[in-house]
Amino acid sequence: MVQINDVSILLGNGDGTFQPHQDFPVGSIPVSVAAGDFNGDGKADLAVVGYSDTVYVLLGNGDGTFQPYVAYSVGSAGGGNTGNIAVASLRGNGKLDLVIMCSDVTLRVLLGNGDGTFQSPAAYGAENAYSSIYAGAPFLADFNGDGKIDVAFVNDNANLAGVLFGKGDGTFGAELLFGTGPNPVSLTEPTGGRLGQTARRQRRHYRYARSSPPSRSYAEMRSTELAHENRLASSGGGGVKQPSPKPTSVGRF
């Protein structure tokens, strides 16, 4: 779907088939793409991460075509490998923000202004001090049940997974690291069975799966988790509604 310095759109026919691709130029080799309505006009827009520490925003015309890109620097991202992108409203104000995972294992956040433009990037997680050959896509969810979007990521070189807890204003606190098996490259949300009983349990189980917390045993954290679930059950399952950010490159263009 992606060619050198182009992003390609294949419009769907609604029967599982697609029309020939249309190509739209970006400024450097595309690495990943996400879709969202960045200017609130009801039309899908694109954010394309380029290899040269840049994200390109193409506003949609609503007919499957896009306006010329506007480029935003994400700052130095470790050898030019900018990595993967996800989109969500980190501040809960309906304005979509860009979350980019870089190969220096820093998270770059560009807050949206709601008009299709974005603010200067902020970096998080630099204290990790590990590089990554493959900067997997950031995974957005509420991991601690406070109603604010957090970010999880993996580091294939260091065999680590990490979580940055969101503050609800588009900023993040210090990262929390967990050990994994060798060479993790991606994250997913478990579904079905015991792990799929509630959104809260799904996200907490992900948080501990295949991890080796540095200061607390699994048994201690599982005990805390069960106590929290019992409180939820006794109160009828109340609490803050979970946001459901869904990074995607599929949509009605």
C-alpha positions as CSV (number, residue, x, y, z in Angstrom):
1,M,0.0,0.0,0.0
2,V,2.9,2.3,0.5
3,Q,5.5,3.3,-2.1
4,I,8.7,5.3,-1.7
5,N,7.7,8.9,-0.8
6,D,4.0,8.2,-1.5
7,V,1.0,7.0,0.5
8,S,-1.5,5.0,-1.6
9,I,-5.3,5.0,-1.1
10,L,-7.4,2.1,-2.4
11,L,-11.1,3.2,-2.3
12,G,-13.4,0.3,-1.4
13,N,-16.3,-0.8,-3.5
14,G,-18.3,-2.1,-0.5
15,D,-18.1,-5.7,-1.7
16,G,-14.7,-6.6,-0.4
17,T,-12.9,-5.3,-3.6
18,F,-11.0,-2.1,-4.1
19,Q,-10.4,0.4,-6.8
20,P,-6.9,1.0,-8.3
21,H,-4.6,2.9,-5.9
22,Q,-4.3,6.7,-5.9
23,D,-0.9,8.0,-4.7
24,F,-0.3,11.1,-2.6
25,P,3.2,12.3,-2.1
26,V,4.9,12.8,1.3
27,G,8.3,14.2,1.9
28,S,10.3,11.1,2.8
29,I,10.0,7.3,3.0
30,P,6.7,6.5,4.8
31,V,7.0,4.4,7.9
32,S,3.5,4.2,9.2
33,V,0.1,5.9,8.8
34,A,-3.0,6.7,10.9
35,A,-6.3,8.2,10.0
36,G,-8.5,10.5,12.0
37,D,-10.6,13.7,11.6
38,F,-7.9,16.3,12.6
39,N,-9.9,19.5,11.8
40,G,-13.4,18.5,12.8
41,D,-15.0,18.7,9.4
42,G,-16.2,15.1,9.4
43,K,-13.7,14.0,6.7
44,A,-10.9,11.5,7.3
45,D,-7.4,13.0,7.3
46,L,-4.1,11.2,7.3
47,A,-1.0,11.4,9.4
48,V,2.0,9.7,7.8
49,V,5.3,9.2,9.7
50,G,8.3,9.6,7.5
51,Y,11.8,8.1,8.1
52,S,13.4,11.5,8.4
53,D,12.0,12.5,11.9
54,T,8.9,14.0,10.3
55,V,5.2,13.5,10.3
56,Y,3.1,14.6,7.3
57,V,-0.5,15.6,7.8
58,L,-2.8,15.4,4.7
59,L,-6.3,16.8,5.2
60,G,-9.0,14.9,3.4
61,N,-11.4,16.4,0.9
62,G,-14.1,13.9,1.6
63,D,-14.0,12.3,-1.8
64,G,-11.0,10.0,-1.3
65,T,-8.5,12.6,-2.2
66,F,-6.2,14.7,0.0
67,Q,-4.7,18.2,0.1
68,P,-0.9,18.6,-0.1
69,Y,0.8,17.6,3.1
70,V,2.0,19.8,5.9
71,A,5.2,18.6,7.6
72,Y,5.9,18.6,11.3
73,S,9.2,17.7,12.8
74,V,9.2,15.3,15.7
75,G,12.7,16.1,16.8
76,S,15.7,13.8,16.7
77,A,14.4,10.3,16.8
78,G,17.5,8.1,16.8
79,G,19.2,7.6,13.5
80,G,16.2,9.0,11.5
81,N,14.0,6.0,12.4
82,T,10.8,7.8,13.5
83,G,8.8,4.7,14.1
84,N,5.0,4.1,14.4
85,I,2.0,6.3,15.1
86,A,-1.3,6.2,16.9
87,V,-4.0,8.8,17.2
88,A,-6.2,9.7,20.2
89,S,-7.7,12.6,22.1
90,L,-5.3,12.5,25.0
91,R,-7.0,15.5,26.7
92,G,-10.5,14.3,26.3
93,N,-11.5,17.5,24.4
94,G,-12.3,15.8,21.1
95,K,-9.1,17.2,19.5
96,L,-7.0,14.4,18.1
97,D,-3.4,14.2,19.1
98,L,-0.5,12.3,17.5
99,V,1.5,9.7,19.5
100,I,4.7,8.5,17.8
101,M,7.1,5.8,19.1
102,C,10.7,6.4,18.0
103,S,13.7,4.1,17.7
104,D,15.4,5.8,20.5
105,V,12.5,4.5,22.6
106,T,11.2,8.0,23.3
107,L,7.5,8.8,22.8
108,R,6.8,12.0,20.8
109,V,3.5,13.7,21.3
110,L,2.1,16.4,19.1
111,L,-1.0,17.9,20.5
112,G,-3.7,18.8,18.0
113,N,-5.3,22.3,17.8
114,G,-8.5,20.9,16.4
115,D,-8.1,22.8,13.1
116,G,-5.8,20.3,11.4
117,T,-2.6,21.8,12.8
118,F,-0.4,20.5,15.6
119,Q,1.8,21.9,18.4
120,S,5.5,21.3,18.8
121,P,6.5,17.8,19.9
122,A,7.1,16.8,23.5
123,A,9.3,13.8,24.3
124,Y,8.8,11.2,27.1
125,G,10.7,8.2,28.3
126,A,14.3,9.3,27.4
127,E,15.6,7.9,30.7
128,N,15.2,4.4,29.3
129,A,18.5,4.9,27.4
130,Y,18.0,1.9,25.2
131,S,17.7,1.9,21.4
132,S,15.3,-0.2,19.4
133,I,15.8,-1.8,16.1
134,Y,12.0,-1.9,15.5
135,A,10.0,0.8,17.1
136,G,6.6,-0.9,17.4
137,A,3.3,1.0,17.4
138,P,2.4,2.6,20.7
139,F,-0.7,1.0,22.4
140,L,-3.2,3.4,23.9
141,A,-5.5,2.4,26.7
142,D,-6.4,3.3,30.3
143,F,-4.2,0.8,32.3
144,N,-4.8,2.2,35.8
145,G,-8.5,2.9,35.7
146,D,-8.3,6.6,36.2
147,G,-10.1,7.5,32.9
148,K,-7.0,8.9,31.3
149,I,-5.2,7.5,28.3
150,D,-1.9,5.8,29.0
151,V,0.7,4.5,26.5
152,A,2.3,1.1,26.4
153,F,5.3,0.2,24.2
154,V,7.9,-2.5,23.7
155,N,11.7,-2.4,23.2
156,D,13.0,-5.3,21.1
157,N,16.7,-4.7,22.0
158,A,16.3,-4.6,25.7
159,N,13.4,-7.2,26.0
160,L,11.2,-4.7,27.8
161,A,7.7,-3.4,27.8
162,G,6.9,-0.1,29.3
163,V,3.9,2.1,30.3
164,L,3.7,5.8,30.5
165,F,0.7,6.9,32.6
166,G,-1.2,9.8,31.1
167,K,-2.2,12.9,33.2
168,G,-5.2,13.7,31.2
169,D,-3.8,17.0,29.8
170,G,-1.7,15.5,27.0
171,T,1.4,14.9,29.2
172,F,2.8,11.8,30.7
173,G,4.6,10.8,33.9
174,A,7.7,8.7,34.3
175,E,7.8,5.4,32.5
176,L,7.4,2.0,34.3
177,L,9.3,-0.9,32.7
178,F,8.7,-4.6,32.7
179,G,10.7,-7.5,31.4
180,T,9.4,-9.6,28.5
181,G,10.5,-12.6,26.5
182,P,13.1,-12.1,23.8
183,N,12.6,-9.5,21.1
184,P,9.1,-8.2,21.6
185,V,7.8,-6.2,18.6
186,S,4.1,-5.5,19.1
187,L,1.3,-5.2,21.6
188,T,-2.4,-6.2,21.5
189,E,-5.4,-6.2,23.7
190,P,-6.6,-9.7,24.8
191,T,-10.1,-10.7,23.9
192,G,-12.4,-13.7,24.8
193,G,-12.3,-16.1,27.7
194,R,-11.2,-15.1,31.1
195,L,-9.1,-12.1,29.9
196,G,-12.1,-10.7,28.0
197,Q,-14.6,-10.5,30.9
198,T,-14.4,-6.7,31.2
199,A,-12.3,-3.9,29.6
200,R,-10.7,-3.2,33.0
201,R,-9.6,-6.8,33.4
202,Q,-8.3,-7.0,29.9
203,R,-6.1,-4.0,30.3
204,R,-4.8,-5.0,33.8
205,H,-4.0,-8.5,32.6
206,Y,-2.1,-7.1,29.6
207,R,-0.1,-4.9,32.0
208,Y,1.3,-8.0,33.8
209,A,1.4,-10.5,31.0
210,R,4.9,-11.7,30.2
211,S,6.5,-9.1,32.5
212,S,8.9,-9.2,35.4
213,P,8.2,-6.2,37.6
214,P,11.3,-4.9,39.3
215,S,10.0,-4.2,42.8
216,R,6.7,-6.1,43.3
217,S,6.0,-9.8,42.8
218,Y,3.2,-11.0,40.5
219,A,1.3,-12.4,43.5
220,E,1.4,-9.0,45.2
221,M,0.1,-7.2,42.1
222,R,-2.5,-9.9,41.4
223,S,-3.8,-9.5,45.0
224,T,-4.1,-5.8,44.5
225,E,-6.0,-6.4,41.2
226,L,-8.4,-8.8,42.8
227,A,-9.2,-6.4,45.6
228,H,-9.9,-3.7,43.1
229,E,-12.2,-6.0,41.1
230,N,-14.1,-7.0,44.3
231,R,-14.6,-3.3,45.0
232,L,-16.0,-2.8,41.5
233,A,-18.3,-5.8,41.8
234,S,-19.6,-4.7,45.2
235,S,-20.4,-1.2,43.7
236,G,-22.1,-2.6,40.7
237,G,-19.2,-2.2,38.3
238,G,-19.1,1.6,38.6
239,G,-16.1,3.8,37.9
240,V,-14.9,6.0,35.1
241,K,-15.8,5.1,31.6
242,Q,-12.9,3.8,29.6
243,P,-11.8,5.7,26.5
244,S,-11.4,3.5,23.4
245,P,-8.7,5.0,21.2
246,K,-8.3,3.0,18.0
247,P,-5.3,3.8,15.9
248,T,-6.2,2.9,12.3
249,S,-5.3,3.4,8.7
250,V,-8.7,2.2,7.5
251,G,-11.6,4.6,7.1
252,R,-14.2,6.3,4.9
253,F,-12.1,8.6,2.8
